[in-house]
């Protein structure tokens, strides 16, 4: 039996999955990194996606704190430090955000994160 509030962790994981869904919805309209930069709509998509990436990073830090760093390490397929670090980069260096990096995160890494978060949630239920 765990020594942390599983229901709270499950709630946070559900919030992360919601944020990923929001990113997926916005990213569906993006075909290349340039799409973020070529129009006001693209910049709005980049802003919205970055906001959800911040939310995801913050939520994962919360999960790590609640579980005393004992949960995420059981799922090594995701580079948790990088996911949480993305939050820090966006928050503290927003004007240096690289559209290509955000594109790659959304295009390549987000589905794996979603699958892993779903697995963690299912394992806790």
Rosetta blueprint (number, residue, H / E / L):
1 X L
2 X L
3 X L
4 X L
5 X L
6 X H
7 X H
8 X H
9 X H
10 X H
11 X H
12 X H
13 X H
14 X H
15 X H
16 X H
17 X H
18 X H
19 X H
20 X H
21 X H
22 X H
23 X H
24 X H
25 X H
26 X H
27 X H
28 X L
29 X L
30 X L
31 X L
32 X L
33 X L
34 X H
35 X H
36 X H
37 X H
38 X L
39 X L
40 X H
41 X H
42 X H
43 X H
44 X H
45 X H
46 X H
47 X H
48 X H
49 X H
50 X H
51 X H
52 X H
53 X H
54 X H
55 X H
56 X H
57 X H
58 X H
59 X H
60 X H
61 X H
62 X H
63 X H
64 X H
65 X H
66 X H
67 X L
68 X L
69 X L
70 X L
71 X L
72 X H
73 X H
74 X H
75 X L
76 X L
77 X L
78 X L
79 X L
80 X H
81 X H
82 X H
83 X H
84 X H
85 X H
86 X H
87 X H
88 X H
89 X H
90 X H
91 X H
92 X H
93 X L
94 X H
95 X H
96 X H
97 X L
98 X L
99 X H
100 X H
101 X H
102 X H
103 X H
104 X H
105 X H
106 X H
107 X H
108 X H
109 X H
110 X H
111 X H
112 X H
113 X H
114 X H
115 X H
116 X H
117 X H
118 X H
119 X H
120 X H
121 X H
122 X H
123 X H
124 X H
125 X L
